[in-house]
Structures are given as C-alpha cells and as structure tokens.
C-alpha cells in the first residue's frame, strides 16, 4: 500500500504546488535564453514550434516525474528504488534518483555564483554605477566583479545562506511560504518591467523580434531550430534533476497532475515571453545587440539602464527580479538531497540543510575560483564552472529525462499510471500521454542529447 502523505510534509493546496513548481522551472535561463533563441530562429514561427515541443516533450515528462514522485512519496533515490522493486524491476533504477541529485548539486554550485552576480548588480544599479556608462565601462564593472574572488565569495555565501534558510524551515513554513511570496513578487516585477519597456523602449521592435513569424529564417535553419526548441522545452521545466519529483511527492492524491502540469508549463512559457518583452524593447531603443546571450544581462542591459530615464530604479527592479527567479529555482535544487539525508541518515531537517548547503557552497567556491585564481586549471579544456555546466546540461539532465520517460512508459504498470493520473478507460488524454511518453518524448530527448554532445 502506497503512502498518501510524505514524512516531510505536504503542500496545503494545488496553488501552493503550482507556485513552487513554477518557481523551480522559472530561472535565469528563462529570462534571457528563450527570448534570444526565439528572436534568432524565426520569431513567432519559433514560438509556435517551441509550444509544440512543450506539449510533446516537456509536459509528458513533467507529468511522469510528478507522478513518480507522488507515487513514491520519498526522495528521488528512495522513490525510484521502491517503485522499481514494486514493479519487479532492478533496484538499480535508484541511479536515476542519484543522477538527479548529483545534477541538482552541481547546477546549484555554479548557479549560486551567478545568482550572486544578480545580487551584486542590484546594489550597483541602485548606487548609480551604471549612469552614463558605455560598453567598455560596463565590461570593466563586470570584469572587476568576476576577477575578485573575495567579493564573489561574499555574494555566493549570502545567496546560499538564503537558500539554506528556506529549505531548513520545511515544506509548509519554508518551501511553500517562499513560493507564495516570491512567485507573485516575481510576476509583479516582470509586469512592471514590461510596462516600463513599453514606455521607455522600442516596444514595436521588441514585439516584432519575438512574435513576427519568419518562416524563411525557421526553414533556413530547420534542424537547429527544432533541436533548440526541443532542448528549451525540456530544460525550461527543470526536468531530470529531482526537483519536480520531490515536489510531486508533496502533492495531494486528489490533485489532478495533468491539469496542474499544463498550468505550470503555461506560466513558465508566459514568463519567458514577458521577459523578452521587458528586455528587447530596451535593447532596441538603445541600439544594442540583441544576440549577446548571457552577456546581454550583465554587459548590455546595464548600458541601457544607464542611459534611460529612471534607469537606476528599474535596473534595481530588474536584477531583483533575476535574484527572485534564481532563489526559487535554487530552493528546489537543494530539497531532494535534504529529503534523502532526513530519510536515510536520520538527520534533522536543519542539520541536513546545513550539511547539503555547505557541500554546495564548497563546490561553488571551486566554480568562482575558476573565473580568476584557478583560471589556468582546466579539465577537458574547460574550467570548473564550465565543466559543471556542460556535464549537467548535456549529459545528466537529458539522460535523466530519457530514463524518466522509459520508466514511466515501459516499466510502471499501466494500472498504476492510470490511477495516479485519474484516467478511466475512456479518458482520451491517457492514450495520448502514454504514446508521447513511450515514443515521442524519449526519442526527442535522445536527439537533444546527441546534439548536445556533438554527435549530430
């Protein structure tokens, strides 16, 4: 008999789960990568392709991950071990849980360093450091930050302390409370930034960049565009790292998994599009280059804020928005290993949070030092931060997604998945989901994986 509740606590409502899971999904990558990729790959045509990929890949795998979490009601490692044994499968399926936890810890180690940059830039914007600066001046500010290990360590430490503080408080008083406060705050800040961009920026150019369908641009790079859309659909929903699985374990048995996941995927996409409408009108109004990638945030936008009316105020709000997005994602990355330590080692939640947080903090120190003092040290021609990024994004997460799809579609009994998804024999959506999770989603993620490691 499966447990109906988790020993760690439960979400008080489906809204709490939606806020928390959306907070996990919405991160720094949503704010810059999706709008930039959409603009370069056909605008509105790419957005349509992306939405199809979300429906065919992201939503089915997310449904599967939430379902496995709710069925197991434990940390990802223990959930996969228990479910595998009940299905008569090899307990080595617990390696899927280990992979997710490892990926989460590695991601959080460098994510915390980058999140520290956003905190630093909140104060730089507020103190007027961006006023009147040009491109070289902005680059000098950023270079001075990344070249100073003590300053990076301070911001990295502050951010990790904020994460540990929330996770240590538990599901109701920590994760849920943070999600209920931070997600509405993030959304309000985003709407304010869009309104500001509409007033002070070139909103028409931003709209055109994101939403004008350019099927010629899409067809000219059809292969790359499809792979980018599939990859973005998978990564933008925080799949394969244990976060969604552990959040699913706190979800009520009465809640509809399919409906909630569809809402989360919709909000995640909406946030990415709103982020584009907040960023690109400002970029175009200042004659800046929209295809800067990550440097768009820390090099290009400070120049724009420095030249715009009320730029200091809205620069603060923008980088505060980024910090909130990073915070909600980081909380979900630490939670799976904390749950495992509580379950398997008998630690209190506070002790488990501190231990896991210190481990991530130490890994983060190696990441931040790779930007300066250890810049000459490389493995596979990559610094530590870049290596962690490559291993997680290109290896661990895609493999995790493939294995989730295989287990949910091929190992788990159909009766079990029907029960968890509330699907009677006549339900139209269940055969669709089962077809997608067994065939379409794993094949697409395999293509993403092969593309990421350079084989296609």
HUMOVEN-V287695 format. One record per residue. OMEGA is omega in degrees with one decimal (none if undefined). NEAR is the number of other ideal C-beta (glycine too) atoms within 8 Angstrom. D_CENTER is the distance of its C-alpha to the mean C-alpha in Angstrom with 1 decimal. Layout:
# HUMOVEN-V287695
OMEGA&NEAR&D_CENTER / OMEGA&NEAR&D_CENTER
This chain:
# HUMOVEN-V287695
-179.6&2&33.3 / 177.6&6&29.6 / 178.4&6&28.7 / 178.1&5&27.8 / 176.9&6&26.0 / 177.3&11&24.0 / -177.2&7&25.8 / -177.1&10&22.9 / -177.2&7&23.2 / 171.3&10&22.1 / -178.2&12&20.3 / -178.4&6&23.2 / 176.7&6&22.3 / 178.2&11&20.1 / 177.8&6&19.1 / 177.1&12&17.8 / -179.9&14&15.7 / 178.1&12&14.4 / -175.9&13&13.5 / -178.8&15&11.9 / 175.5&15&9.8 / 176.3&14&8.9 / 176.2&16&8.1 / -175.9&15&5.7 / -177.4&13&4.1 / -180.0&14&5.2 / -177.4&12&4.6 / -179.2&14&7.3 / 177.9&9&6.8 / -171.3&15&7.4 / -178.7&14&10.3 / -169.1&14&12.1 / -177.2&10&11.3 / 179.7&15&11.8 / -179.7&15&14.9 / -179.8&13&16.4 / 179.4&11&16.1 / -178.4&14&17.6 / -177.4&13&20.4 / -170.9&7&21.4 / 175.4&15&21.4 / 176.0&13&23.6 / -177.3&16&22.1 / 177.7&11&22.7 / 178.2&13&23.5 / 178.7&15&20.2 / 177.5&12&18.5 / 178.3&9&20.8 / 179.1&13&20.0 / -179.6&14&16.2 / 175.8&9&17.0 / 179.6&9&19.2 / 175.1&15&16.6 / -178.6&14&14.2 / -174.1&8&17.4 / -174.9&12&18.6 / -172.7&16&15.7 / -177.1&14&12.4 / 179.0&12&14.5 / -179.2&14&17.0 / 178.4&18&14.7 / 175.3&14&12.7 / -179.8&14&16.3 / -177.1&14&17.4 / 176.2&15&14.9 / -179.4&17&15.6 / 178.9&14&19.2 / 179.1&17&19.5 / -178.6&17&18.1 / 179.6&13&20.5 / -176.9&11&23.3 / 177.5&14&23.0 / 179.1&13&22.3 / 173.4&13&21.6 / -178.2&16&19.1 / -179.6&16&17.7 / -178.3&13&20.5 / 176.9&14&23.2 / -177.5&17&22.0 / 177.2&16&22.1 / -177.4&12&25.4 / -179.1&10&27.0 / 179.5&14&26.0 / -179.7&15&27.2 / -179.6&9&30.5 / 179.6&6&31.0 / -177.9&9&30.7 / 179.2&4&33.0 / -177.6&9&30.5 / 179.3&5&30.2 / 176.6&8&28.5 / 174.9&6&26.8 / 175.8&14&24.0 / 177.3&12&22.8 / 175.1&8&21.7 / 176.8&13&18.7 / 177.8&18&17.8 / 178.7&9&18.6 / 179.5&13&16.5 / 179.9&17&13.4 / 177.6&15&14.4 / 178.9&9&15.4 / -180.0&15&12.2 / -179.9&15&10.4 / 179.7&14&13.3 / 178.6&13&13.4 / -177.6&12&9.9 / -178.1&14&10.6 / 178.9&14&14.0 / 176.7&13&13.2 / 179.3&14&10.2 / 177.8&16&12.9 / -179.5&15&15.3 / 176.0&10&13.5 / 175.3&15&12.7 / 176.1&15&16.4 / -178.6&12&17.2 / 176.5&13&15.9 / 179.3&13&18.2 / -177.0&11&21.0 / 172.3&12&20.8 / -177.9&12&21.1 / 177.1&8&24.5 / 177.8&11&25.4 / -178.0&16&25.0 / -179.1&9&26.9 / 176.5&6&29.7 / -178.4&6&30.4 / -177.8&8&29.6 / -174.9&15&28.3 / 174.0&8&31.6 / -177.6&4&33.3 / 174.6&11&31.4 / -178.4&6&31.3 / 178.3&8&29.1 / 179.3&6&30.8 / 177.3&9&30.6 / 178.7&16&26.9 / 179.0&9&26.5 / 178.2&8&28.9 / -178.5&13&26.9 / 179.9&10&23.7 / 179.0&8&25.8 / 179.0&8&27.6 / -175.7&11&24.4 / 180.0&10&23.0 / -175.9&7&26.6 / -176.6&9&27.1 / -179.2&10&25.9 / 178.6&6&27.3 / 177.2&9&25.4 / 179.5&15&22.1 / -179.7&10&22.9 / -178.2&9&23.7 / 175.5&12&20.4 / -179.2&15&18.4 / 178.9&9&20.7 / -178.2&10&20.4 / 180.0&15&16.6 / 176.7&13&16.8 / 177.7&9&19.7 / 179.7&9&17.8 / -179.1&15&15.2 / -179.4&13&18.1 / -179.5&9&20.1 / -175.5&13&17.8 / -178.0&16&17.2 / -177.4&11&21.0 / 175.3&10&22.0 / -174.0&10&20.9 / -174.0&12&19.4 / -174.6&10&21.7 / -178.2&7&22.4 / -174.4&14&19.1 / -176.3&16&15.9 / -180.0&14&17.5 / 179.4&11&19.3 / -179.2&13&16.4 / -178.7&14&14.4 / -179.6&10&17.7 / -170.8&8&18.3 / -177.0&12&15.1 / 174.0&13&13.7 / 178.1&9&17.1 / 178.7&9&17.6 / -178.0&15&14.5 / 178.8&9&15.8 / 177.7&8&19.3 / -179.3&13&18.5 / 178.9&13&16.9 / 177.5&9&20.0 / 179.7&10&22.2 / 177.7&13&20.8 / 178.4&11&21.4 / 178.4&8&24.9 / -179.8&12&25.5 / 179.2&16&24.5 / -178.4&9&26.8 / -171.7&6&29.6 / -176.5&10&29.4 / 176.7&15&27.7 / -172.2&8&28.6 / 178.5&10&26.9 / 179.1&6&28.7 / 178.6&11&27.5 / 177.3&17&23.9 / -179.7&10&24.4 / -179.2&9&26.2 / -175.9&13&23.7 / -165.7&16&20.9 / 177.3&9&23.1 / -178.5&9&26.4 / 176.7&10&26.5 / -175.2&10&27.7 / 175.8&8&28.5 / 178.2&6&30.4 / 179.7&12&27.5 / -177.6&15&25.4 / -179.9&7&28.4 / 178.8&6&29.2 / -172.1&9&25.9 / -178.8&8&25.3 / 179.8&6&24.2 / -178.8&8&21.6 / -179.9&13&20.4 / 179.1&10&20.1 / 177.5&11&18.2 / -179.7&11&15.8 / 179.2&14&15.4 / 179.9&14&15.0 / -179.9&11&12.4 / 179.1&13&10.3 / -179.7&14&10.9 / -173.3&18&9.8 / -174.0&11&6.6 / -178.2&15&5.4 / 176.9&15&6.0 / -176.7&13&4.5 / 172.7&15&8.2 / -178.8&15&10.7 / 175.3&16&9.7 / -175.7&13&11.8 / -179.0&14&9.6 / 179.2&17&10.4 / -178.8&17&13.8 / 176.5&15&14.8 / 176.3&16&13.8 / -179.6&14&16.0 / 179.3&16&18.7 / -175.7&13&19.2 / 179.6&16&19.7 / 178.5&7&23.3 / -178.8&6&25.3 / -176.5&3&26.5 / 178.5&9&23.2 / -179.4&7&22.5 / -177.2&15&19.5 / -179.6&11&19.7 / -178.9&7&20.2 / 179.6&15&17.3 / 177.9&12&14.8 / 177.9&9&16.4 / -179.1&9&16.0 / 179.2&14&12.3 / 178.5&13&11.8 / 179.4&8&14.4 / 178.8&11&13.0 / 178.6&14&9.5 / 179.2&12&11.9 / 178.8&8&14.2 / 179.3&14&12.1 / 179.7&13&11.3 / 177.1&12&15.1 / 177.3&11&16.2 / 176.9&14&14.4 / 178.9&15&16.5 / 176.2&15&19.5 / -172.7&13&19.1 / -166.7&15&18.9 / 172.2&16&21.1 / 177.4&16&24.3 / 179.1&15&24.4 / -176.9&16&24.0 / -179.7&14&26.7 / -178.5&12&29.0 / 177.2&10&29.2 / -176.8&4&29.8 / -176.4&10&26.8 / -177.2&6&25.0 / -173.4&11&21.9 / -176.2&7&20.9 / -179.4&11&20.1 / -177.4&8&16.5 / -177.8&7&14.9 / 176.4&8&18.4 / -175.6&14&18.5 / -170.1&11&16.8 / 179.4&11&19.0 / -173.4&13&22.1 / -175.7&14&22.7 / 176.1&14&21.7 / 176.3&16&23.7 / 179.8&16&26.7 / 179.6&14&26.3 / -179.4&15&25.9 / -176.6&13&29.0 / -173.8&8&31.1 / 176.2&13&30.2 / -177.3&4&31.9 / -177.3&8&30.2 / -178.9&14&27.7 / -180.0&12&27.5 / -175.8&7&26.6 / 170.4&13&23.9 / 176.0&16&22.6 / -178.4&11&22.2 / -178.4&11&20.5 / -178.3&14&18.0 / 171.5&13&17.0 / 175.0&10&17.0 / 178.7&13&14.5 / -179.7&13&12.2 / 177.5&12&13.1 / 179.2&12&12.4 / 179.3&14&8.8 / -176.8&15&8.4 / -178.8&15&10.6 / 177.1&18&9.2 / -176.7&16&5.9 / 178.4&14&8.7 / -177.7&16&11.0 / 179.8&17&9.3 / -179.1&15&9.3 / -173.5&17&12.9 / -176.8&13&14.2 / -178.5&18&14.9 / 176.3&13&17.1 / 178.2&13&18.8 / 179.3&13&19.6 / -179.1&14&21.1 / 177.9&13&23.2 / -176.4&14&24.5 / -169.4&10&25.5 / -177.1&9&27.0 / 179.3&7&28.3 / 179.7&4&29.4 / 167.6&9&27.7 / -178.6&6&27.4 / 179.3&13&23.9 / -179.8&7&24.7 / 179.6&9&25.9 / 179.8&14&23.0 / 179.4&13&20.5 / -178.8&10&22.6 / 179.1&10&23.1 / 179.5&15&19.5 / 178.4&14&18.7 / 178.1&8&21.6 / 177.9&9&20.6 / 179.8&14&17.2 / 179.2&12&19.2 / 176.1&8&21.7 / 178.3&12&19.3 / 176.9&15&17.9 / 176.9&10&21.5 / 179.2&11&22.0 / -176.8&14&19.0 / 176.9&15&20.4 / 178.2&11&23.9 / 178.0&13&23.0 / -175.8&13&22.8 / -172.4&12&26.3 / -179.1&5&28.7 / -175.3&10&27.5 / 178.8&8&26.7 / -178.7&4&29.6 / -179.1&8&28.2 / 170.9&7&26.4 / -175.6&7&25.6 / 177.5&5&25.7 / 178.3&4&26.1 / 171.1&9&22.8 / -175.4&11&22.2 / -179.3&13&20.4 / -179.9&12&17.2 / 179.0&9&17.2 / 178.0&11&18.3 / 179.1&14&15.4 / -178.5&9&13.0 / -177.4&10&15.2 / -177.5&10&15.7 / -174.5&13&12.2 / -171.7&9&11.0 / -176.3&10&14.5 / -171.0&12&16.0 / -176.3&14&14.4 / 176.9&15&11.4 / 177.8&15&13.8 / 177.2&11&16.6 / 178.9&15&14.8 / 178.2&15&14.1 / -177.4&12&17.7 / 175.8&11&19.1 / -179.9&15&17.4 / -179.5&16&19.0 / -178.2&10&22.3 / -177.4&17&22.6 / -175.3&14&22.0 / -172.1&12&24.1 / -176.4&7&26.8 / -177.3&10&27.2 / 178.8&12&26.6 / 178.3&6&29.7 / 179.8&7&29.7 / 179.9&6&31.3 / -178.3&9&28.5 / 176.6&14&25.7 / -179.8&12&28.1 / -178.3&7&28.7 / -177.6&10&25.0 / 177.8&13&24.3 / -174.2&9&27.6 / 173.6&8&28.9 / -178.1&6&32.7 / -179.2&4&34.6 / -176.9&4&34.8 / -175.4&9&31.2 / -172.0&6&30.3 / -175.9&9&26.5 / 176.6&11&26.8 / 177.5&7&28.5 / 179.1&8&26.0 / -176.9&12&23.0 / 176.4&11&25.0 / 179.5&9&25.9 / -175.0&12&22.4 / -178.4&15&21.0 / -171.4&9&24.1 / -170.2&7&24.6 / -175.4&11&22.3 / -179.3&14&18.8 / 178.9&14&19.8 / 179.9&8&21.9 / 179.9&13&19.2 / 174.4&16&16.7 / 177.4&10&19.8 / 176.5&11&20.4 / -180.0&13&16.9 / -179.5&13&17.6 / 176.7&9&21.1 / -177.5&11&20.2 / -178.9&11&17.6 / 171.4&8&20.4 / -178.4&4&23.0 / 173.4&5&25.1 / none&4&24.9
